[in-house]
Amino acid sequence: MRCAIARMWQCARVGIVVLMAGVASAQQPGQVLTLDDCLKLAEAQFSLAERARLDERSAGELVRQARAGFLPQAAWANSFIYNSPSRINPGEFSFLGLNGIREYISQPAINQELDVSGRLRAQLQAGRAELAAARARTAITVRDLRLAVREAYYGLLEARHNVEAAQRNVDEAETFARRTRLMADNGEAARADVVKADVQLAARRRDLYAAQNEAVNAGIRLKSFWSSDLAQPPDVADTFFQVPTEQDYLNWDVSMIQRRSEFSLLDASEQAARAEARLARSERRPTFNIEYNYGIDSTHVSIADRGFTVAATLRFVLFDWGHSRSRERQAEYARNQVVIDRQISLRNFTGAFYTERNNVELAVKQMAEGKRETELARESLRLARLRYDAGETTALEVVDAQNTLASAEIAYNAVIFNYHMARARLEVATGQ
């Protein structure tokens, strides 16, 4: 007993150390988190993924319980029965259904059910189906969690790059505003140009404040997957512009959608429906039990009165008012529903595959054009400033060039984000 307690205490201490190590790893200051780090932190904390794993372990216990039904069941019954003496004949007992005034029973018993009806096998099949369904649900939950973390991760990077772009636009607007004031003081620019530059500066500052707020909120969304301490934003590695150059997704075929966990869940549902139908049929079939008892059943406690009994019971079902057949038909209806759900899912997932692959191809094309657009917009702004300094154009052209560059940079960041997420959703569509 002491050894068992010592082992339990040792395991508890190891669990506490592991838990504290996990918490410490999630709270290390100054740690730069990669995408894989964020995924591990999100999965390690109390989340829907962890809840799904507990559901999977619970389903595993159903299989163990079903297997235990094939094994002999042992019990030890001990009882004492007192039967009052008869008022007519005190030497006899009152109730004829009992065996004496005092009856002592102590009998270990072993009961074994022979599965002639198929009930135990049906229960085992149902347990295995539930375990398979729980594993599929766990895979789906973990996959969706990883996709959500990935979206939050790249959303944070996009927001921070938008802040950088907005800051550059503010700096450019401030430089141009100072330049127009200086030129206006020297009589080289009109008052309207100064007002136009100041309006542009106010608009760019407004965009900067909005971008900064979105970056803070994006950090909160990401960090909330593994922590409730959201005062400090997470420090993540900037892999925003690291996109694959090869187009390996072109080799992904639509047949890969069969690897999706949703199909495993449908298989498990169909298996569960078959098990339910089999269980319903077993209710109409005979059952056979063997029970072995050994011990004493006597009017006094004496080991010499020990003995044993063996009882074999064969039970037939004559009539159940169609209850089991109704359950069997109900299970068949459920199995037919699974067949329909499979066809619907196949169509939906096929459409999702082609949609996401088209989105990836679109993002690849837009990335090339977006980069070129940003470079041209930056060059256009440079030329507009030179033309304005030379007196060849108005401030309106410079402001328009600034707006074009700001829109181009934001649009390019959005395209990069769309590529990351379209590729992630395509991986989900192919069961990766």
N, C-alpha and C positions, 0 to 999 in steps of 0.2 A: 504494500500500500504506500509506504514511504517512498519507494523507488518511483512509483507511478506519479505521486505528487511532485517529486523532484523533476521528473521529465516534463510534466505539464508546466511547471514554473520556468524551466529552461526554455521551453518553446515559447512561452508568453514573453520572456525577456527578449528572445530573438525577434519575435514579431514586433515588439515595441521599438527595438533598435532599427529594424527595417522601416517601420512607419516613420520614425523620426528622421531617418536618412532620406526618405522620400520627400518629407516636408522641407527638410533643409535644402535638398537639391532644387526644390521649386522656389526657394526664397533667397537663393544666393545673389547678393547684390553685385551689380556690374557684369553679370553673365550675359553674353550675347547669345540669344536663342535662334537656332536655325528652325526651319520648318519641321524637321524630324523631332527636334527637342519639344516644340509646341505640341506635336501630335502625341508624343509620349507623356507629356505632362497632363494633357487633356484626358487620355485614356487611363492614367494612373489614379486620378482623383475620383471622388464619388460622382458618377455621371450615369447617363443612360446606358453606356457600354458596360459599366460595372454591374448595373442592375440586370442587364441582359445575361451576363455571365452567371449571376446568381440564379436566374431563371433556368439556365442550361444545367447547372448543378442540381437544381430541384428536379428537373426532368430525368436526370440520371438516376435519382433515387427511385423513380417510378419503375425503371428497368430492374433495379435491385429487388424491389418489392415483388415484382412479377416473377422473377427467378426464384425467390424464396417460396413461392406457392408450390413449386415442384418438389420441395424437400419436406421430409416428415416434420410435423409440428408436435412438440413435446410440452406437457404441462403436468403439474403435480397438484392434485386436489386433496385438501385436508378439511374434514368437517366432523362435527359432533352433533348428534340429534338426540334430543330428549323427548320421550313419549310418555305422557302421564299414565300411571297405572289405572286399570279399569275399576270403576266403583263397585261392580258386581264381584269381580274376581281380582283382588289386588295383585295376584301373581302374574296376571296378564296385562298387556298394554291396551290403551284406549283405541288408537287408530289402527285399523287393520292393514292399511296401506304401508305401514312401517314395519320394521323387522324386530323391534324390541323396545324395552323401556329406554335403554341407552344404546346408541349405535355409534361406533367409531369407524371413520373412513379415512384411509390414507393410501392413495393410489396414484403413482406416476402413470401417465397415459401418453401414448404415441398415436397420432392420427395421420394417416396418409391418404390423400385423394389421388386416385389414378385418373388421368385426364382423358377419359373416354369420350367426353362431350366436346373437347377442344376449347373449353373455357379458359384454362390456364394459358394455353398457347395464344389465344386471342388477346388476353391481357398482356402477355409479353410483347406481342406484335404492336399493340396500342402504345405500350411504354416506349418501345423503340421508335415508333413514329413521332411521339411527343418529344423524345430526345433529339431526333433529326430536325424537327420543326424548331426547337429551341436553339439548336446550333445555327440554323439558317437565320433565325431572328437576331441572334447575336452578331452574325456576320453582317447583316443588313444595318444593324444599329451602329456597329463600329465603323462601317463604311460611310454611313451618313454623318457620323460625328467627325470623321477625318475630312470629309468634304466640307463640312461647315467650318472646321478649323482652318482648312486651306483657304477658303474664301475670306475668312477674317484676317488671315495672315497677309495675303496679297492685297486685301482691302486697306490694311494699315500701311503697307508699302506705297500703294497708290496715293493714299491721302498725304503721306509725308513728301512724296515727290510733287504733289500738287502744291504743298506749302512752299517747297523750294522754288517752283515755277512762279507762284504768286509773289514770293519775296523778290525774285529777279524782276518781275514786272513792276513792283512797287519802286524798286531802286531805279529802274529805267524811267518810270514816270516822274520820280523826284528829280532826277538829273535833267529831264526835259523841262520840268516846271521851273527849275532854277535857271536854266538856259533862256527860256522865254522871258522871265522877269528881267534878267540882265539885258537882253536885247531890247526889251520894252523901255528900260531905263535909259538906254542909249539911243532911243528913237528908231530902232531897227525892226521892231515888231509892234503889232497892233495890240490894243488892250484885249481884243477878242481872243487873241492867241493865248494870252496869259490866263484868261478865264477858262478857255478850253483845256489847257494843260492842268489847271487846278481841278477841274471837274474829272478829268481822266485820273489824276492822282487819288482823288477821293474814291472813285469807283474801284481802282486797283487795291486800295487799302481795305475796302469793304470785302473784296474777294479774298484777300489775305486773311482777314479775321474769320471768315466762313471756312476757309481751308484749314486754319489752325484748329478751329472747333471740331471739324470733322475728323482731323487726325487724332485729337484727344478721344473722341467717341469711338473711333476705330480701335485705338489701343485698349479701351475699356472692354469692347466687344471681344477682342482676342483674349485678353488676360482673364476674363470672367469664365473661360472654359476650365481653368484650373485653380483659380484663386479668388478670394473675396476681398483681398487687400488691393483695391483698385486706385489708391491715391497716386501711386507712381506708375507711369506707363512702362510697358515691357520694352526691353532693348533687344531688337531682332536684327538678324543679319540681312543686309540688303541684297537680295538676289532677284530684284524685280526685273531687271533687264537681261537676266541670264535665261534666255529662251533657247531651246534646242534648234540647231541649224538644220538637222536632218528631218525629213518628213516621213518618219517611220510609221506614222498613223495611216499612211496610204496602204500599208500592207495588212492592216487590220480588216478582217472580213466580217460580214454580218453574222456568220455562223457562230462567232465568238460570244454572241449574246446568250447562248445556251449555258454559259458559265456563270451567269448571274445567280445570286443567292435566292432570288425570288422563285426561280424554277425549282431549287432544292426545297423551298418551303411548300411549293405546290405538290411536289412528289411526296413530301411528308404528310400533307393533308389528305392526299389520295390514299396513302398507306393507312392513315388513321381511320378513314371511312371504311376501308376493307376490313380492318380489325373490328370495327363496331358492328359490321354486318356479320362477321364470323362469331362475335360474342352473342349477337342476337340469335343466331342459329343454334348455338350451344345450349340455349335455354330450353329448346325442344328435345334435346338429346338426353339419354340416361346419364346419371352420375353414379360413381362407385367410390365408396370410402371403406377403409379398413382402420379399425381402432383396436389398440392393444392396451389393456390395463393390467397392472401388477401391484399388489399390496394387500391391505386388509380391509374388510368390510364386516365387522363383527360387533357383538354386544359387549365385548370387553377387549382391552388392549393386550394383544398377545401376538408376537411374531409368528407363533406356530399356526395361527389362523390365516397366514398369507396365502395368496393364490393369484391366478391370472385369468383374464377373460379376453377373448378375441371376437370382435363383432365385424361382420362384413355387411354393408348396406348398399343395395342396388335400387336406385330410385328412378322411376319413369314418370314423365310428364304426360298426362292424359289430355288435358284441355286447359288453355290459358286465355280463352276468349280472343285469340288473334293478337295478343300483346307482343309476342316475340316477332311475329311476321311483320307487324307494323313497324317495329324498331328496325328490322332488316330492310324494309322498303325505305325508311327514313335515311338509313345509311347509304343506300344506293342512290337516292336523290342527292345526298351530299357529295358522293363521288362524281356524279354527273355534273354537278356544279363546278367541281374542280376542273373537269375536262373543259368546260366552257371558259372558266377563268384562265386556263392555260392558253387557249386560242386568243382570248382578248389580250392577255399579257404579251403573247408573241407578236401580235400586231403592234401594240403600243411600244414595246422595246425595240422592234425593228425600226419603227418611225423615229424613236429617240436616237438610235444609232446613226441613221443618215442625217438627222437634224444636227446632232452635235459634230459630226464629221464635217458637214458643210460650214458650221460655225467656226471650226478650227481653220478650215481653208480660207474662210472670209477674214479671220483675224490675221492669218499669215500675210494675205494680200494687203490688208489695211496697215499692218506694221511697216511694210516697205514703203507704202505711200505716205503714211503718217510721219515717218522719219524724214522723208524727202520734203514733205510739206513744212515741217518744223524748220529744217535748214533753210528752205526758201523764204519762209516768213521772217527768220532772223536776218537774212541777207536783205530782204525788202525793207526792214526797219532801219538797217544801217544806211541803205541808200536814201531812204526818206529823210533821215537826220542830216545827211550830207547835203541833200537838195534844199532842206529848210535852212541850214546854216548859210548856204550860198544864195538864199533869197529866191530860189526858183520855185518854191511851193509854199503852201500854207501849213499851219499847225494841224489842220484837219487830216492831211495825208499822214502825218507822223502818228497822230492818235489812232487813225484807222489801222496803220501798220502795227502799232502796239496791241490793239485789240485782236488783230489777226494772229499775232504771235501767241498771245495768251490763250486764245481758243485752240490753236494748233497744239500747244504743249499739253493742255488738259485733255484734248481729244487723243493725243498719242499715248498718254498714260492710261486712258480708259481702254484703248485698243490692247495695250500690253496686259492689262488686267483681264480683259475679255478672252485673250488667248490662253492665259493660265487656267481660267475657269472652264473654258470650252474644252480644253484638253483634259482637265480633271473629270468633267462630266462624260467625255468620250471614254475615258478609262473605266468609269462606272458602267457605262452602257455596254462595254465589252467584258464585264465581269472581272476586271483587274482589281 
